[in-house]
Amino acid sequence: EFERREGRKPKVWLDKACINQQKISESLAGLPIYLSGCQELVVLMGETYLTRLWCIMEIFTFFRMGGSLDRVVVIPVAQTHQQMDYNIETFRAENCKCFLEEDRQRLLAVVETGFGNLRRFGYV
């Protein structure tokens, strides 16, 4: 259907495959470029998605690059819609984790600067 409607094959950028997981800091420099070119942000949301700050940074970057809620598609993975809705309702950026605490502090500061405070980002 997409190919018929758009006249081309769909293109997909998959973060886990496109970002060098051994050199994340270097690879993330291109994240705003990748996300600004996305028509939609498809989130495959498992139970821990909203606890991983690097995942949240992708959403943050998508919004800062002009994305909007109506262009975000969330697909629950290994959880029910009810569980996913609860996780979204109880989300707090300050509860997110990173492997390195210094990354966590740096990323939370970026989100706070971009949205004015962490709570405002959580409402988005």
N, CA, C and O atoms as a GROMACS GRO file, in nm:
protein
  496
    1GLU      N    1   0.082  -0.119   0.000
    1GLU     CA    2   0.000   0.000   0.000
    1GLU      C    3   0.087   0.126   0.000
    1GLU      O    4   0.062   0.219  -0.077
    2PHE      N    5   0.190   0.130   0.086
    2PHE     CA    6   0.278   0.247   0.092
    2PHE      C    7   0.343   0.273  -0.043
    2PHE      O    8   0.344   0.386  -0.091
    3GLU      N    9   0.396   0.169  -0.102
    3GLU     CA   10   0.467   0.184  -0.229
    3GLU      C   11   0.373   0.239  -0.338
    3GLU      O   12   0.413   0.325  -0.417
    4ARG      N   13   0.251   0.190  -0.341
    4ARG     CA   14   0.153   0.238  -0.439
    4ARG      C   15   0.118   0.384  -0.413
    4ARG      O   16   0.110   0.465  -0.505
    5ARG      N   17   0.096   0.417  -0.286
    5ARG     CA   18   0.055   0.553  -0.249
    5ARG      C   19   0.168   0.655  -0.268
    5ARG      O   20   0.144   0.765  -0.318
    6GLU      N   21   0.290   0.620  -0.227
    6GLU     CA   22   0.402   0.714  -0.228
    6GLU      C   23   0.490   0.703  -0.353
    6GLU      O   24   0.570   0.793  -0.380
    7GLY      N   25   0.475   0.595  -0.429
    7GLY     CA   26   0.556   0.577  -0.549
    7GLY      C   27   0.700   0.540  -0.520
    7GLY      O   28   0.787   0.557  -0.606
    8ARG      N   29   0.727   0.489  -0.401
    8ARG     CA   30   0.862   0.445  -0.365
    8ARG      C   31   0.853   0.343  -0.252
    8ARG      O   32   0.750   0.331  -0.185
    9LYS      N   33   0.962   0.271  -0.232
    9LYS     CA   34   0.967   0.177  -0.121
    9LYS      C   35   0.987   0.255   0.009
    9LYS      O   36   1.050   0.361   0.008
   10PRO      N   37   0.935   0.204   0.121
   10PRO     CA   38   0.955   0.274   0.248
   10PRO      C   39   1.101   0.267   0.290
   10PRO      O   40   1.172   0.172   0.258
   11LYS      N   41   1.144   0.370   0.363
   11LYS     CA   42   1.280   0.373   0.419
   11LYS      C   43   1.268   0.366   0.570
   11LYS      O   44   1.180   0.428   0.630
   12VAL      N   45   1.357   0.290   0.630
   12VAL     CA   46   1.356   0.272   0.774
   12VAL      C   47   1.495   0.298   0.829
   12VAL      O   48   1.594   0.245   0.777
   13TRP      N   49   1.502   0.380   0.933
   13TRP     CA   50   1.627   0.399   1.007
   13TRP      C   51   1.606   0.333   1.142
   13TRP      O   52   1.519   0.374   1.219
   14LEU      N   53   1.684   0.231   1.170
   14LEU     CA   54   1.671   0.155   1.293
   14LEU      C   55   1.789   0.189   1.384
   14LEU      O   56   1.903   0.154   1.355
   15ASP      N   57   1.760   0.258   1.493
   15ASP     CA   58   1.868   0.310   1.578
   15ASP      C   59   1.967   0.203   1.623
   15ASP      O   60   2.088   0.224   1.613
   16LYS      N   61   1.919   0.092   1.670
   16LYS     CA   62   2.007  -0.013   1.722
   16LYS      C   63   2.103  -0.062   1.614
   16LYS      O   64   2.217  -0.099   1.644
   17ALA      N   65   2.059  -0.063   1.490
   17ALA     CA   66   2.143  -0.110   1.380
   17ALA      C   67   2.230   0.001   1.323
   17ALA      O   68   2.337  -0.026   1.267
   18CYS      N   69   2.187   0.125   1.336
   18CYS     CA   70   2.257   0.237   1.271
   18CYS      C   71   2.351   0.314   1.364
   18CYS      O   72   2.437   0.388   1.317
   19ILE      N   73   2.334   0.298   1.493
   19ILE     CA   74   2.423   0.366   1.589
   19ILE      C   75   2.523   0.264   1.641
   19ILE      O   76   2.484   0.160   1.694
   20ASN      N   77   2.649   0.294   1.625
   20ASN     CA   78   2.755   0.206   1.672
   20ASN      C   79   2.747   0.197   1.825
   20ASN      O   80   2.777   0.294   1.895
   21GLN      N   81   2.705   0.082   1.875
   21GLN     CA   82   2.683   0.065   2.018
   21GLN      C   83   2.814   0.069   2.099
   21GLN      O   84   2.810   0.088   2.220
   22GLN      N   85   2.928   0.052   2.032
   22GLN     CA   86   3.058   0.060   2.099
   22GLN      C   87   3.109   0.204   2.106
   22GLN      O   88   3.195   0.236   2.188
   23LYS      N   89   3.054   0.292   2.020
   23LYS     CA   90   3.096   0.433   2.016
   23LYS      C   91   2.972   0.521   2.013
   23LYS      O   92   2.953   0.602   1.922
   24ILE      N   93   2.888   0.503   2.112
   24ILE     CA   94   2.759   0.571   2.114
   24ILE      C   95   2.773   0.722   2.109
   24ILE      O   96   2.702   0.787   2.032
   25SER      N   97   2.863   0.778   2.187
   25SER     CA   98   2.877   0.925   2.190
   25SER      C   99   2.908   0.980   2.051
   25SER      O  100   2.851   1.081   2.010
   26GLU      N  101   2.998   0.915   1.980
   26GLU     CA  102   3.033   0.960   1.844
   26GLU      C  103   2.915   0.944   1.749
   26GLU      O  104   2.886   1.034   1.670
   27SER      N  105   2.847   0.832   1.756
   27SER     CA  106   2.737   0.804   1.665
   27SER      C  107   2.617   0.894   1.690
   27SER      O  108   2.544   0.927   1.597
   28LEU      N  109   2.597   0.933   1.816
   28LEU     CA  110   2.479   1.014   1.849
   28LEU      C  111   2.486   1.156   1.796
   28LEU      O  112   2.386   1.228   1.795
   29ALA      N  113   2.604   1.198   1.753
   29ALA     CA  114   2.615   1.332   1.696
   29ALA      C  115   2.522   1.347   1.576
   29ALA      O  116   2.475   1.457   1.548
   30GLY      N  117   2.497   1.238   1.505
   30GLY     CA  118   2.410   1.243   1.388
   30GLY      C  119   2.263   1.221   1.419
   30GLY      O  120   2.180   1.228   1.328
   31LEU      N  121   2.229   1.194   1.544
   31LEU     CA  122   2.090   1.165   1.580
   31LEU      C  123   1.992   1.273   1.536
   31LEU      O  124   1.888   1.240   1.480
   32PRO      N  125   2.020   1.402   1.560
   32PRO     CA  126   1.925   1.505   1.514
   32PRO      C  127   1.904   1.502   1.362
   32PRO      O  128   1.794   1.528   1.314
   33ILE      N  129   2.007   1.472   1.288
   33ILE     CA  130   1.994   1.466   1.142
   33ILE      C  131   1.904   1.351   1.102
   33ILE      O  132   1.814   1.367   1.020
   34TYR      N  133   1.928   1.234   1.161
   34TYR     CA  134   1.844   1.117   1.129
   34TYR      C  135   1.699   1.143   1.164
   34TYR      O  136   1.609   1.117   1.084
   35LEU      N  137   1.675   1.194   1.284
   35LEU     CA  138   1.538   1.211   1.330
   35LEU      C  139   1.465   1.326   1.261
   35LEU      O  140   1.343   1.320   1.247
   36SER      N  141   1.536   1.428   1.218
   36SER     CA  142   1.469   1.537   1.147
   36SER      C  143   1.419   1.492   1.011
   36SER      O  144   1.329   1.554   0.954
   37GLY      N  145   1.477   1.385   0.959
   37GLY     CA  146   1.432   1.332   0.829
   37GLY      C  147   1.322   1.230   0.840
   37GLY      O  148   1.275   1.178   0.739
   38CYS      N  149   1.278   1.199   0.961
   38CYS     CA  150   1.174   1.097   0.981
   38CYS      C  151   1.035   1.156   0.963
   38CYS      O  152   1.003   1.262   1.017
   39GLN      N  153   0.954   1.087   0.887
   39GLN     CA  154   0.813   1.124   0.875
   39GLN      C  155   0.737   1.083   1.001
   39GLN      O  156   0.647   1.153   1.046
   40GLU      N  157   0.775   0.967   1.055
   40GLU     CA  158   0.714   0.916   1.178
   40GLU      C  159   0.824   0.858   1.266
   40GLU      O  160   0.927   0.812   1.218
   41LEU      N  161   0.799   0.861   1.395
   41LEU     CA  162   0.884   0.793   1.491
   41LEU      C  163   0.806   0.674   1.540
   41LEU      O  164   0.702   0.689   1.605
   42VAL      N  165   0.854   0.555   1.511
   42VAL     CA  166   0.788   0.432   1.555
   42VAL      C  167   0.864   0.381   1.677
   42VAL      O  168   0.983   0.351   1.670
   43VAL      N  169   0.794   0.372   1.788
   43VAL     CA  170   0.853   0.329   1.914
   43VAL      C  171   0.803   0.189   1.944
   43VAL      O  172   0.683   0.167   1.961
   44LEU      N  173   0.896   0.093   1.950
   44LEU     CA  174   0.862  -0.042   1.993
   44LEU      C  175   0.885  -0.045   2.144
   44LEU      O  176   0.997  -0.063   2.191
   45MET      N  177   0.776  -0.027   2.219
   45MET     CA  178   0.787  -0.003   2.362
   45MET      C  179   0.770  -0.130   2.444
   45MET      O  180   0.659  -0.181   2.460
   46GLY      N  181   0.883  -0.180   2.494
   46GLY     CA  182   0.880  -0.291   2.588
   46GLY      C  183   0.869  -0.237   2.729
   46GLY      O  184   0.860  -0.116   2.750
   47GLU      N  185   0.869  -0.327   2.826
   47GLU     CA  186   0.849  -0.288   2.966
   47GLU      C  187   0.952  -0.188   3.016
   47GLU      O  188   0.919  -0.102   3.098
   48THR      N  189   1.077  -0.196   2.969
   48THR     CA  190   1.183  -0.111   3.023
   48THR      C  191   1.210   0.013   2.938
   48THR      O  192   1.296   0.094   2.973
   49TYR      N  193   1.140   0.029   2.828
   49TYR     CA  194   1.170   0.139   2.736
   49TYR      C  195   1.172   0.275   2.807
   49TYR      O  196   1.265   0.353   2.790
   50LEU      N  197   1.071   0.302   2.886
   50LEU     CA  198   1.060   0.433   2.951
   50LEU      C  199   1.150   0.449   3.073
   50LEU      O  200   1.145   0.551   3.141
   51THR      N  201   1.233   0.349   3.100
   51THR     CA  202   1.331   0.361   3.210
   51THR      C  203   1.471   0.384   3.155
   51THR      O  204   1.563   0.412   3.232
   52ARG      N  205   1.489   0.373   3.025
   52ARG     CA  206   1.622   0.385   2.964
   52ARG      C  207   1.636   0.524   2.903
   52ARG      O  208   1.570   0.558   2.805
   53LEU      N  209   1.722   0.605   2.962
   53LEU     CA  210   1.734   0.745   2.925
   53LEU      C  211   1.777   0.765   2.780
   53LEU      O  212   1.736   0.862   2.717
   54TRP      N  213   1.860   0.677   2.726
   54TRP     CA  214   1.900   0.693   2.586
   54TRP      C  215   1.779   0.679   2.494
   54TRP      O  216   1.770   0.748   2.392
   55CYS      N  217   1.684   0.591   2.529
   55CYS     CA  218   1.561   0.578   2.450
   55CYS      C  219   1.480   0.707   2.458
   55CYS      O  220   1.426   0.754   2.358
   56ILE      N  221   1.472   0.763   2.577
   56ILE     CA  222   1.397   0.887   2.597
   56ILE      C  223   1.462   1.001   2.520
   56ILE      O  224   1.392   1.090   2.471
   57MET      N  225   1.594   0.998   2.509
   57MET     CA  226   1.664   1.103   2.434
   57MET      C  227   1.624   1.102   2.286
   57MET      O  228   1.622   1.207   2.222
   58GLU      N  229   1.594   0.985   2.232
   58GLU     CA  230   1.548   0.980   2.094
   58GLU      C  231   1.414   1.052   2.078
   58GLU      O  232   1.394   1.126   1.982
   59ILE      N  233   1.324   1.030   2.173
   59ILE     CA  234   1.195   1.099   2.169
   59ILE      C  235   1.217   1.249   2.185
   59ILE      O  236   1.160   1.329   2.110
   60PHE      N  237   1.298   1.288   2.282
   60PHE     CA  238   1.330   1.428   2.305
   60PHE      C  239   1.384   1.492   2.177
   60PHE      O  240   1.339   1.600   2.137
   61THR      N  241   1.480   1.427   2.114
   61THR     CA  242   1.542   1.480   1.993
   61THR      C  243   1.441   1.491   1.880
   61THR      O  244   1.442   1.589   1.805
   62PHE      N  245   1.355   1.392   1.867
   62PHE     CA  246   1.251   1.396   1.763
   62PHE      C  247   1.164   1.520   1.780
   62PHE      O  248   1.137   1.590   1.683
   63PHE      N  249   1.120   1.548   1.903
   63PHE     CA  250   1.037   1.667   1.928
   63PHE      C  251   1.115   1.796   1.905
   63PHE      O  252   1.062   1.890   1.846
   64ARG      N  253   1.240   1.800   1.949
   64ARG     CA  254   1.321   1.922   1.931
   64ARG      C  255   1.352   1.949   1.784
   64ARG      O  256   1.378   2.063   1.747
   65MET      N  257   1.349   1.845   1.701
   65MET     CA  258   1.376   1.862   1.558
   65MET      C  259   1.247   1.886   1.480
   65MET      O  260   1.247   1.878   1.357
   66GLY      N  261   1.137   1.915   1.549
   66GLY     CA  262   1.014   1.951   1.482
   66GLY      C  263   0.908   1.842   1.478
   66GLY      O  264   0.801   1.862   1.421
   67GLY      N  265   0.937   1.728   1.538
   67GLY     CA  266   0.838   1.621   1.541
   67GLY      C  267   0.721   1.656   1.632
   67GLY      O  268   0.733   1.744   1.718
   68SER      N  269   0.610   1.590   1.613
   68SER     CA  270   0.492   1.615   1.693
   68SER      C  271   0.429   1.483   1.736
   68SER      O  272   0.458   1.378   1.678
   69LEU      N  273   0.343   1.488   1.837
   69LEU     CA  274   0.281   1.367   1.890
   69LEU      C  275   0.204   1.290   1.783
   69LEU      O  276   0.201   1.167   1.785
   70ASP      N  277   0.141   1.361   1.691
   70ASP     CA  278   0.063   1.291   1.589
   70ASP      C  279   0.152   1.215   1.490
   70ASP      O  280   0.101   1.140   1.407
   71ARG      N  281   0.283   1.234   1.498
   71ARG     CA  282   0.376   1.161   1.412
   71ARG      C  283   0.452   1.052   1.488
   71ARG      O  284   0.548   0.996   1.436
   72VAL      N  285   0.408   1.023   1.611
   72VAL     CA  286   0.468   0.917   1.692
   72VAL      C  287   0.372   0.798   1.696
   72VAL      O  288   0.255   0.813   1.732
   73VAL      N  289   0.423   0.682   1.660
   73VAL     CA  290   0.345   0.558   1.664
   73VAL      C  291   0.409   0.469   1.769
   73VAL      O  292   0.526   0.434   1.759
   74VAL      N  293   0.333   0.433   1.871
   74VAL     CA  294   0.384   0.349   1.978
   74VAL      C  295   0.322   0.210   1.967
   74VAL      O  296   0.200   0.195   1.963
   75ILE      N  297   0.410   0.110   1.961
   75ILE     CA  298   0.366  -0.029   1.951
   75ILE      C  299   0.414  -0.103   2.076
   75ILE      O  300   0.535  -0.113   2.099
   76PRO      N  301   0.321  -0.156   2.156
   76PRO     CA  302   0.365  -0.229   2.276
   76PRO      C  303   0.429  -0.362   2.237
   76PRO      O  304   0.379  -0.435   2.152
   77VAL      N  305   0.540  -0.392   2.303
   77VAL     CA  306   0.611  -0.518   2.281
   77VAL      C  307   0.623  -0.589   2.415
   77VAL      O  308   0.674  -0.532   2.511
   78ALA      N  309   0.576  -0.711   2.423
   78ALA     CA  310   0.582  -0.793   2.544
   78ALA      C  311   0.512  -0.727   2.662
   78ALA      O  312   0.551  -0.747   2.778
   79GLN      N  313   0.408  -0.650   2.633
   79GLN     CA  314   0.325  -0.592   2.738
   79GLN      C  315   0.188  -0.562   2.679
   79GLN      O  316   0.175  -0.547   2.558
   80THR      N  317   0.089  -0.552   2.763
   80THR     CA  318  -0.044  -0.521   2.715
   80THR      C  319  -0.058  -0.370   2.695
   80THR      O  320   0.026  -0.293   2.743
   81HIS      N  321  -0.161  -0.328   2.625
   81HIS     CA  322  -0.187  -0.184   2.611
   81HIS      C  323  -0.211  -0.121   2.747
   81HIS      O  324  -0.171  -0.007   2.772
   82GLN      N  325  -0.276  -0.195   2.836
   82GLN     CA  326  -0.302  -0.143   2.971
   82GLN      C  327  -0.170  -0.120   3.046
   82GLN      O  328  -0.154  -0.017   3.112
   83GLN      N  329  -0.076  -0.215   3.038
   83GLN     CA  330   0.055  -0.198   3.102
   83GLN      C  331   0.128  -0.079   3.042
   83GLN      O  332   0.188   0.001   3.113
   84MET      N  333   0.124  -0.069   2.909
   84MET     CA  334   0.192   0.040   2.841
   84MET      C  335   0.133   0.175   2.883
   84MET      O  336   0.207   0.268   2.912
   85ASP      N  337   0.000   0.184   2.887
   85ASP     CA  338  -0.064   0.309   2.929
   85ASP      C  339  -0.022   0.346   3.071
   85ASP      O  340   0.002   0.464   3.099
   86TYR      N  341  -0.014   0.248   3.161
   86TYR     CA  342   0.028   0.274   3.298
   86TYR      C  343   0.172   0.326   3.300
   86TYR      O  344   0.202   0.423   3.370
   87ASN      N  345   0.261   0.262   3.223
   87ASN     CA  346   0.401   0.306   3.218
   87ASN      C  347   0.412   0.449   3.165
   87ASN      O  348   0.495   0.526   3.214
   88ILE      N  349   0.331   0.483   3.069
   88ILE     CA  350   0.333   0.619   3.014
   88ILE      C  351   0.280   0.718   3.118
   88ILE      O  352   0.339   0.825   3.138
   89GLU      N  353   0.169   0.683   3.184
   89GLU     CA  354   0.110   0.772   3.284
   89GLU      C  355   0.203   0.798   3.402
   89GLU      O  356   0.202   0.908   3.458
   90THR      N  357   0.282   0.700   3.440
   90THR     CA  358   0.368   0.713   3.558
   90THR      C  359   0.512   0.751   3.521
   90THR      O  360   0.599   0.754   3.608
   91PHE      N  361   0.536   0.781   3.394
   91PHE     CA  362   0.672   0.814   3.349
   91PHE      C  363   0.723   0.941   3.416
   91PHE      O  364   0.652   1.041   3.426
   92ARG      N  365   0.848   0.936   3.462
   92ARG     CA  366   0.919   1.052   3.515
   92ARG      C  367   1.062   1.043   3.463
   92ARG      O  368   1.133   0.946   3.492
   93ALA      N  369   1.105   1.142   3.387
   93ALA     CA  370   1.239   1.142   3.328
   93ALA      C  371   1.347   1.124   3.433
   93ALA      O  372   1.447   1.057   3.409
   94GLU      N  373   1.327   1.185   3.550
   94GLU     CA  374   1.429   1.178   3.653
   94GLU      C  375   1.449   1.036   3.708
   94GLU      O  376   1.549   1.010   3.776
   95ASN      N  377   1.356   0.944   3.679
   95ASN     CA  378   1.370   0.805   3.722
   95ASN      C  379   1.443   0.719   3.619
   95ASN      O  380   1.471   0.602   3.646
   96CYS      N  381   1.473   0.774   3.503
   96CYS     CA  382   1.540   0.697   3.398
   96CYS      C  383   1.685   0.667   3.437
   96CYS      O  384   1.746   0.739   3.516
   97LYS      N  385   1.736   0.562   3.380
   97LYS     CA  386   1.872   0.516   3.411
   97LYS      C  387   1.959   0.515   3.286
   97LYS      O  388   1.911   0.506   3.173
   98CYS      N  389   2.088   0.526   3.310
   98CYS     CA  390   2.192   0.507   3.209
   98CYS      C  391   2.296   0.414   3.269
   98CYS      O  392   2.305   0.400   3.391
   99PHE      N  393   2.374   0.350   3.185
   99PHE     CA  394   2.481   0.266   3.235
   99PHE      C  395   2.580   0.350   3.316
   99PHE      O  396   2.627   0.307   3.422
  100LEU      N  397   2.609   0.470   3.266
  100LEU     CA  398   2.702   0.560   3.336
  100LEU      C  399   2.624   0.675   3.399
  100LEU      O  400   2.546   0.742   3.331
  101GLU      N  401   2.644   0.698   3.528
  101GLU     CA  402   2.575   0.807   3.598
  101GLU      C  403   2.608   0.942   3.537
  101GLU      O  404   2.522   1.030   3.532
  102GLU      N  405   2.732   0.961   3.491
  102GLU     CA  406   2.768   1.089   3.429
  102GLU      C  407   2.688   1.114   3.302
  102GLU      O  408   2.651   1.228   3.274
  103ASP      N  409   2.659   1.009   3.224
  103ASP     CA  410   2.572   1.023   3.106
  103ASP      C  411   2.432   1.063   3.150
  103ASP      O  412   2.368   1.149   3.089
  104ARG      N  413   2.384   1.000   3.256
  104ARG     CA  414   2.250   1.029   3.306
  104ARG      C  415   2.236   1.176   3.343
  104ARG      O  416   2.140   1.242   3.303
  105GLN      N  417   2.331   1.227   3.418
  105GLN     CA  418   2.325   1.367   3.462
  105GLN      C  419   2.332   1.462   3.342
  105GLN      O  420   2.260   1.561   3.336
  106ARG      N  421   2.419   1.430   3.247
  106ARG     CA  422   2.435   1.516   3.129
  106ARG      C  423   2.307   1.516   3.045
  106ARG      O  424   2.262   1.622   3.000
  107LEU      N  425   2.249   1.399   3.023
  107LEU     CA  426   2.129   1.390   2.940
  107LEU      C  427   2.008   1.453   3.008
  107LEU      O  428   1.928   1.520   2.941
  108LEU      N  429   1.993   1.434   3.136
  108LEU     CA  430   1.882   1.499   3.208
  108LEU      C  431   1.895   1.650   3.202
  108LEU      O  432   1.794   1.721   3.191
  109ALA      N  433   2.016   1.701   3.208
  109ALA     CA  434   2.037   1.846   3.196
  109ALA      C  435   1.995   1.896   3.058
  109ALA      O  436   1.939   2.005   3.046
  110VAL      N  437   2.022   1.817   2.955
  110VAL     CA  438   1.982   1.855   2.819
  110VAL      C  439   1.830   1.861   2.809
  110VAL      O  440   1.774   1.957   2.756
  111VAL      N  441   1.762   1.759   2.861
  111VAL     CA  442   1.615   1.756   2.856
  111VAL      C  443   1.558   1.872   2.935
  111VAL      O  444   1.465   1.939   2.889
  112GLU      N  445   1.612   1.897   3.052
  112GLU     CA  446   1.563   2.006   3.137
  112GLU      C  447   1.580   2.141   3.068
  112GLU      O  448   1.491   2.226   3.074
  113THR      N  449   1.693   2.161   3.004
  113THR     CA  450   1.716   2.286   2.931
  113THR      C  451   1.620   2.299   2.814
  113THR      O  452   1.566   2.407   2.788
  114GLY      N  453   1.598   2.190   2.743
  114GLY     CA  454   1.512   2.194   2.625
  114GLY      C  455   1.365   2.216   2.654
  114GLY      O  456   1.294   2.277   2.574
  115PHE      N  457   1.318   2.168   2.770
  115PHE     CA  458   1.176   2.179   2.802
  115PHE      C  459   1.147   2.271   2.920
  115PHE      O  460   1.032   2.290   2.958
  116GLY      N  461   1.249   2.329   2.978
  116GLY     CA  462   1.230   2.418   3.092
  116GLY      C  463   1.240   2.344   3.224
  116GLY      O  464   1.296   2.396   3.320
  117ASN      N  465   1.186   2.223   3.229
  117ASN     CA  466   1.201   2.137   3.346
  117ASN      C  467   1.166   1.994   3.306
  117ASN      O  468   1.105   1.971   3.202
  118LEU      N  469   1.203   1.899   3.390
  118LEU     CA  470   1.180   1.758   3.358
  118LEU      C  471   1.032   1.721   3.360
  118LEU      O  472   0.988   1.638   3.281
  119ARG      N  473   0.957   1.782   3.449
  119ARG     CA  474   0.813   1.751   3.458
  119ARG      C  475   0.740   1.787   3.329
  119ARG      O  476   0.654   1.711   3.283
  120ARG      N  477   0.774   1.901   3.270
  120ARG     CA  478   0.709   1.945   3.145
  120ARG      C  479   0.736   1.844   3.033
  120ARG      O  480   0.646   1.814   2.954
  121PHE      N  481   0.858   1.792   3.026
  121PHE     CA  482   0.888   1.690   2.926
  121PHE      C  483   0.803   1.566   2.950
  121PHE      O  484   0.754   1.505   2.854
  122GLY      N  485   0.784   1.528   3.075
  122GLY     CA  486   0.704   1.410   3.106
  122GLY      C  487   0.560   1.422   3.061
  122GLY      O  488   0.497   1.320   3.033
  123TYR      N  489   0.507   1.542   3.054
  123TYR     CA  490   0.368   1.563   3.010
  123TYR      C  491   0.352   1.545   2.859
  123TYR      O  492   0.243   1.514   2.811
  124VAL      N  493   0.460   1.566   2.786
  124VAL     CA  494   0.454   1.551   2.640
  124VAL      C  495   0.422   1.409   2.608
  124VAL      O  496   0.412   1.373   2.491
   0.00000   0.00000   0.00000
